[in-house]
């Protein structure tokens, strides 16, 4: 009986959540399909839909990107056409379709070129870098990340700067240049902490930093980094990442010859 009741409650909660989510999506769709509405509000509704459904409903969102592009084309809103192409790239990238994603990013970059919008071009450059990084073409990934970083720094866009610093740190970590990786990670961490960015990103940075310190056999520093990361994920109820931190701490003590402290 307890099992049946629990199952009923889970299904009920899932139904309520799904119904709410669908209702929100329908409300946004009503806004962007309303031809009497201001164009800016219609585009904001599409952007809000992206925030909600890009990763949970990628195929449905992909259809919306086509509507977005066609609406922007009809209104001669070039910048919105670029954002639509960029978002097509994001969805294909999330589905592991790297070449298709890169084609859309490249098309977006070409269309964005004459607009003189550094934030837009930097975003696309970073996304192209993500594709090359996944394809293990680290030289090209670094070039795109560095170009985006320069743009963000010139525009004093610190959050964008921090993301690119983190991405570059990840590249150098993968290729084994640990000192340079740490340099970029710490720069990124400093900006994220100053701007009070969500703890998850800071937790992941400490996780990466600790992993390098472990490889460098700086065990006390690795423990400190993993413990900071664990505290952040524990507070945020990120149980999977918290478990990774605990496992990493145990591994440090094992390699340190202090397994009894794990």
ChimeraX attribute file (.defattr): number of C-alpha atoms within 10 A of each C-alpha:
attribute: neighborCount
match mode: 1-to-1
recipient: residues
	/A:1	6
	/A:2	7
	/A:3	8
	/A:4	9
	/A:5	10
	/A:6	11
	/A:7	12
	/A:8	12
	/A:9	12
	/A:10	12
	/A:11	12
	/A:12	12
	/A:13	12
	/A:14	12
	/A:15	12
	/A:16	12
	/A:17	12
	/A:18	12
	/A:19	12
	/A:20	12
	/A:21	14
	/A:22	13
	/A:23	12
	/A:24	15
	/A:25	18
	/A:26	12
	/A:27	13
	/A:28	18
	/A:29	16
	/A:30	13
	/A:31	19
	/A:32	22
	/A:33	14
	/A:34	12
	/A:35	10
	/A:36	9
	/A:37	11
	/A:38	11
	/A:39	17
	/A:40	10
	/A:41	13
	/A:42	22
	/A:43	17
	/A:44	14
	/A:45	20
	/A:46	22
	/A:47	18
	/A:48	14
	/A:49	19
	/A:50	21
	/A:51	12
	/A:52	14
	/A:53	17
	/A:54	19
	/A:55	14
	/A:56	11
	/A:57	12
	/A:58	18
	/A:59	14
	/A:60	11
	/A:61	22
	/A:62	21
	/A:63	11
	/A:64	21
	/A:65	23
	/A:66	16
	/A:67	16
	/A:68	23
	/A:69	20
	/A:70	16
	/A:71	20
	/A:72	20
	/A:73	14
	/A:74	11
	/A:75	12
	/A:76	11
	/A:77	14
	/A:78	17
	/A:79	16
	/A:80	20
	/A:81	24
	/A:82	25
	/A:83	23
	/A:84	26
	/A:85	24
	/A:86	26
	/A:87	26
	/A:88	28
	/A:89	30
	/A:90	27
	/A:91	22
	/A:92	19
	/A:93	20
	/A:94	14
	/A:95	13
	/A:96	13
	/A:97	14
	/A:98	19
	/A:99	15
	/A:100	16
	/A:101	25
	/A:102	24
	/A:103	16
	/A:104	22
	/A:105	27
	/A:106	19
	/A:107	16
	/A:108	26
	/A:109	22
	/A:110	13
	/A:111	16
	/A:112	21
	/A:113	13
	/A:114	8
	/A:115	12
	/A:116	9
	/A:117	11
	/A:118	18
	/A:119	15
	/A:120	19
	/A:121	23
	/A:122	24
	/A:123	22
	/A:124	30
	/A:125	24
	/A:126	25
	/A:127	24
	/A:128	28
	/A:129	28
	/A:130	23
	/A:131	24
	/A:132	21
	/A:133	22
	/A:134	13
	/A:135	12
	/A:136	14
	/A:137	14
	/A:138	20
	/A:139	12
	/A:140	16
	/A:141	25
	/A:142	22
	/A:143	17
	/A:144	24
	/A:145	29
	/A:146	21
	/A:147	17
	/A:148	28
	/A:149	26
	/A:150	16
	/A:151	20
	/A:152	23
	/A:153	14
	/A:154	12
	/A:155	13
	/A:156	11
	/A:157	14
	/A:158	18
	/A:159	16
	/A:160	22
	/A:161	26
	/A:162	24
	/A:163	22
	/A:164	28
	/A:165	25
	/A:166	24
	/A:167	25
	/A:168	28
	/A:169	27
	/A:170	22
	/A:171	23
	/A:172	19
	/A:173	21
	/A:174	14
	/A:175	11
	/A:176	13
	/A:177	14
	/A:178	20
	/A:179	15
	/A:180	16
	/A:181	24
	/A:182	22
	/A:183	17
	/A:184	22
	/A:185	26
	/A:186	19
	/A:187	15
	/A:188	26
	/A:189	23
	/A:190	13
	/A:191	18
	/A:192	21
	/A:193	13
	/A:194	9
	/A:195	12
	/A:196	9
	/A:197	13
	/A:198	11
	/A:199	16
	/A:200	15
	/A:201	18
	/A:202	22
	/A:203	25
	/A:204	19
	/A:205	24
	/A:206	25
	/A:207	23
	/A:208	23
	/A:209	24
	/A:210	29
	/A:211	21
	/A:212	21
	/A:213	23
	/A:214	23
	/A:215	13
	/A:216	13
	/A:217	14
	/A:218	14
	/A:219	19
	/A:220	14
	/A:221	16
	/A:222	26
	/A:223	23
	/A:224	15
	/A:225	23
	/A:226	30
	/A:227	21
	/A:228	18
	/A:229	28
	/A:230	25
	/A:231	14
	/A:232	21
	/A:233	23
	/A:234	16
	/A:235	11
	/A:236	14
	/A:237	11
	/A:238	13
	/A:239	13
	/A:240	10
	/A:241	19
	/A:242	22
	/A:243	14
	/A:244	16
	/A:245	28
	/A:246	17
	/A:247	13
	/A:248	21
	/A:249	24
	/A:250	18
	/A:251	18
	/A:252	27
	/A:253	18
	/A:254	14
	/A:255	12
	/A:256	14
	/A:257	10
	/A:258	12
	/A:259	12
	/A:260	8
	/A:261	10
	/A:262	13
